[in-house]
Amino acid sequence: IYHFHQKNGFACMMLSDLFELVQFLFVVTFTTFLLCCVEYDVLFANRPLNHSHAGGTAPDRSKVTLPDAILPAQQCAQRIRASGWIIFLLVMAAVFWLYRLVKVLCSLLSYWEIRTFYVKALNIPSEGLCNYSWQEVQARLISLQRRQQMCVHKRELTELDIYHRILRFKNYTVAMVNKSLLPVRFHLPLLGPVVFLTQGLKYNLELLLFWGPGSLFQNKWSLRPQCKRAGARRELARRL
């Protein structure tokens, strides 16, 4: 519900996902074109002749144009077929793109359910979502909980409960950093203590702890039952 509001509704979220698919296709296609379909010796005037001037006079080295350096489609396809690595990478890219496509289609159903919830339960129309602040949406959620008991574990829903749910993983991360459980502080010679947390390291830590196949959580908000037993702590630590 929070992400639906922050990303401006159903249409914007779906367009964003679709453009990501198109962007990935463009990057793969353009990279393959640059690797296999461009004659760089001609482009940088290291070689005076290319396919477009075969049998004719050699072109002026100072007047090389882009079409002169681009190989014909048949020759380009032949280069791609001759490279096992290129074919392997293209197959991997196609598998990843199909996986992303399936995720987008599944997300479509989720987005539509949230849209229906906004319209029917919160009485907020899709076209007017941008006119509502998150505080207003939150107030309607709290009011709806009093009437329909959406959350079965609590009768009264508060702003703090909602923020705990939205920020759960961030709160865990902050707590682990504060308790020095995550390796983000290092002591370098001459420079002293430094904090090092790149996006790659952050991604790996989140994969291990929160949403990977062996993570401590069984969904986006609930710990696995075995993680709540003190007796299983040593075995869980060894497995992690």
C-alpha positions as CSV (number, residue, x, y, z in Angstrom):
1,I,0.0,0.0,0.0
2,Y,2.8,2.4,0.8
3,H,4.8,1.7,-2.4
4,F,1.6,2.0,-4.4
5,H,1.1,5.5,-3.0
6,Q,4.8,6.5,-3.3
7,K,5.0,5.3,-6.9
8,N,1.8,7.2,-7.9
9,G,-0.6,4.4,-8.6
10,F,-1.2,1.5,-10.9
11,A,-0.4,3.1,-14.3
12,C,2.9,4.5,-13.2
13,M,4.0,1.3,-11.6
14,M,3.2,-0.8,-14.6
15,L,4.8,1.6,-17.0
16,S,7.9,1.6,-14.9
17,D,8.1,-2.2,-15.0
18,L,7.5,-2.3,-18.8
19,F,10.1,0.4,-19.4
20,E,12.6,-1.7,-17.4
21,L,12.0,-4.6,-19.7
22,V,12.4,-2.4,-22.8
23,Q,15.5,-0.9,-21.3
24,F,17.1,-4.3,-20.7
25,L,16.3,-5.4,-24.3
26,F,17.9,-2.1,-25.7
27,V,21.1,-2.5,-23.6
28,V,21.6,-6.2,-24.7
29,T,20.8,-5.4,-28.3
30,F,23.0,-2.3,-28.5
31,T,25.9,-4.0,-26.7
32,T,25.7,-7.0,-29.1
33,F,25.6,-4.6,-32.0
34,L,28.7,-2.7,-30.8
35,L,30.6,-6.0,-30.2
36,C,29.8,-7.8,-33.4
37,C,28.5,-5.4,-36.0
38,V,31.1,-2.5,-36.1
39,E,34.4,-2.6,-38.0
40,Y,36.5,-0.6,-35.6
41,D,39.6,-0.6,-37.8
42,V,37.6,1.3,-40.4
43,L,35.9,3.5,-37.9
44,F,39.2,4.7,-36.5
45,A,40.8,4.8,-40.0
46,N,43.3,2.1,-39.3
47,R,42.3,0.3,-42.4
48,P,41.3,2.2,-45.6
49,L,39.1,-0.5,-47.2
50,N,35.9,-2.0,-45.9
51,H,33.0,-4.0,-47.2
52,S,31.2,-1.0,-48.8
53,H,34.2,-0.2,-51.0
54,A,35.2,-3.6,-52.2
55,G,36.3,-3.5,-55.8
56,G,36.3,0.3,-55.9
57,T,38.6,3.1,-55.0
58,A,39.8,3.3,-51.5
59,P,38.0,5.9,-49.4
60,D,39.6,9.0,-48.1
61,R,41.0,8.2,-44.6
62,S,39.8,11.5,-43.3
63,K,36.2,11.0,-44.4
64,V,35.1,7.8,-42.7
65,T,31.3,7.8,-42.0
66,L,29.4,5.6,-39.6
67,P,27.8,3.5,-42.4
68,D,31.3,2.7,-43.7
69,A,32.1,1.0,-40.3
70,I,28.8,-0.9,-39.9
71,L,28.8,-4.5,-41.2
72,P,26.0,-5.9,-43.3
73,A,23.3,-7.8,-41.4
74,Q,24.4,-11.2,-42.8
75,Q,28.1,-10.7,-41.8
76,C,27.0,-9.4,-38.4
77,A,24.8,-12.5,-37.8
78,Q,27.7,-14.7,-38.9
79,R,30.0,-13.1,-36.4
80,I,27.4,-13.7,-33.6
81,R,27.0,-17.4,-34.6
82,A,30.8,-17.9,-34.6
83,S,31.2,-16.7,-31.0
84,G,30.1,-19.3,-28.4
85,W,30.5,-16.7,-25.6
86,I,28.2,-14.3,-27.3
87,I,25.5,-17.0,-27.9
88,F,25.8,-18.1,-24.3
89,L,25.4,-14.6,-22.9
90,L,22.5,-13.9,-25.2
91,V,20.8,-17.1,-24.0
92,M,21.4,-16.1,-20.4
93,A,20.0,-12.6,-21.1
94,A,16.9,-14.1,-22.7
95,V,16.3,-16.4,-19.7
96,F,16.7,-13.4,-17.3
97,W,14.4,-11.3,-19.4
98,L,11.7,-14.0,-19.5
99,Y,12.0,-14.3,-15.7
100,R,11.5,-10.6,-15.3
101,L,8.5,-10.7,-17.7
102,V,6.9,-13.4,-15.5
103,K,7.6,-11.3,-12.4
104,V,6.0,-8.2,-14.1
105,L,2.9,-10.2,-15.0
106,C,2.6,-11.5,-11.4
107,S,3.1,-7.9,-10.1
108,L,0.3,-6.8,-12.4
109,L,-2.1,-8.9,-10.4
110,S,-0.7,-7.6,-7.1
111,Y,-0.9,-4.0,-8.3
112,W,-4.5,-4.5,-9.4
113,E,-5.5,-5.9,-6.0
114,I,-4.0,-2.9,-4.2
115,R,-5.7,-0.6,-6.7
116,T,-9.0,-2.3,-5.9
117,F,-8.3,-1.9,-2.2
118,Y,-7.7,1.8,-2.6
119,V,-10.8,2.3,-4.6
120,K,-13.3,0.1,-2.6
121,A,-11.9,0.0,0.9
122,L,-10.2,3.4,1.3
123,N,-12.5,5.3,-1.1
124,I,-9.5,6.8,-3.0
125,P,-9.9,6.8,-6.8
126,S,-6.9,5.9,-8.9
127,E,-7.0,9.2,-10.8
128,G,-7.0,11.2,-7.6
129,L,-4.3,9.3,-5.7
130,C,-1.7,12.1,-6.3
131,N,-4.0,14.5,-4.4
132,Y,-3.7,12.5,-1.1
133,S,-0.8,12.6,1.2
134,W,0.5,9.4,2.8
135,Q,-0.7,10.8,6.2
136,E,-4.3,10.9,4.8
137,V,-4.0,7.3,3.4
138,Q,-2.6,6.2,6.8
139,A,-5.5,7.8,8.7
140,R,-8.0,5.9,6.4
141,L,-6.2,2.7,7.1
142,I,-6.4,3.2,10.8
143,S,-10.1,4.0,10.5
144,L,-10.8,1.0,8.3
145,Q,-9.1,-1.3,10.9
146,R,-11.6,-0.2,13.5
147,R,-14.5,-1.1,11.3
148,Q,-13.3,-4.3,9.5
149,Q,-10.4,-5.7,11.6
150,M,-7.9,-6.2,8.7
151,C,-5.0,-7.0,11.1
152,V,-6.2,-9.9,13.3
153,H,-3.3,-9.7,15.8
154,K,-4.3,-6.2,17.0
155,R,-7.6,-4.5,17.5
156,E,-6.3,-1.0,17.3
157,L,-3.8,-0.1,14.5
158,T,-1.5,2.9,15.2
159,E,0.9,4.9,13.0
160,L,3.8,3.3,14.8
161,D,2.5,-0.2,13.8
162,I,2.4,0.9,10.2
163,Y,5.8,2.4,10.2
164,H,7.3,-0.7,11.9
165,R,5.9,-2.8,9.1
166,I,7.2,-0.5,6.3
167,L,10.6,0.0,7.9
168,R,11.1,-3.5,9.4
169,F,14.1,-4.5,7.4
170,K,15.7,-1.0,7.7
171,N,15.2,-1.1,11.5
172,Y,16.9,-4.5,11.7
173,T,19.8,-3.2,9.6
174,V,20.2,-0.1,11.7
175,A,20.1,-2.2,14.9
176,M,22.7,-4.6,13.6
177,V,25.0,-1.8,12.6
178,N,24.5,-0.1,16.0
179,K,25.4,-3.4,17.7
180,S,28.4,-3.9,15.4
181,L,27.0,-7.1,14.0
182,L,27.6,-6.1,10.4
183,P,31.1,-5.7,9.0
184,V,30.9,-2.1,7.9
185,R,33.5,-0.5,10.2
186,F,37.2,-1.0,9.5
187,H,40.4,0.4,10.8
188,L,42.8,1.5,8.1
189,P,46.5,2.5,8.7
190,L,47.0,6.2,8.9
191,L,43.3,6.9,8.2
192,G,41.9,5.3,11.3
193,P,38.3,4.0,11.5
194,V,36.3,4.2,8.3
195,V,32.8,3.1,7.4
196,F,32.5,1.0,4.2
197,L,29.1,0.0,2.9
198,T,28.8,-0.1,-0.9
199,Q,25.5,-0.9,-2.8
200,G,27.0,-4.3,-3.7
201,L,27.8,-5.2,-0.1
202,K,24.4,-3.9,1.1
203,Y,22.6,-6.0,-1.6
204,N,24.5,-9.1,-0.5
205,L,23.7,-8.5,3.2
206,E,20.0,-8.0,2.4
207,L,20.0,-11.2,0.3
208,L,21.5,-13.2,3.1
209,L,19.4,-11.8,6.0
210,F,16.1,-10.7,4.6
211,W,14.8,-12.1,1.3
212,G,17.2,-14.7,0.0
213,P,16.3,-18.5,-0.1
214,G,18.1,-19.0,3.2
215,S,17.1,-15.8,4.9
216,L,15.8,-15.5,8.5
217,F,12.4,-14.3,7.3
218,Q,9.6,-16.4,5.7
219,N,7.9,-13.4,4.1
220,K,8.3,-9.6,4.2
221,W,7.4,-9.2,7.8
222,S,7.5,-12.5,9.7
223,L,10.5,-14.4,11.1
224,R,10.8,-18.1,10.5
225,P,9.5,-20.1,13.6
226,Q,12.9,-21.7,14.2
227,C,14.5,-18.3,14.4
228,K,12.4,-17.5,17.5
229,R,13.8,-20.5,19.5
230,A,16.9,-19.7,21.6
231,G,18.0,-23.4,21.5
232,A,18.3,-23.3,17.7
233,R,20.5,-20.2,17.7
234,R,23.9,-22.0,17.3
235,E,22.6,-24.3,14.5
236,L,21.1,-21.3,12.6
237,A,24.3,-19.3,13.0
238,R,26.3,-22.3,11.6
239,R,23.9,-22.6,8.6
240,L,24.0,-18.9,7.9
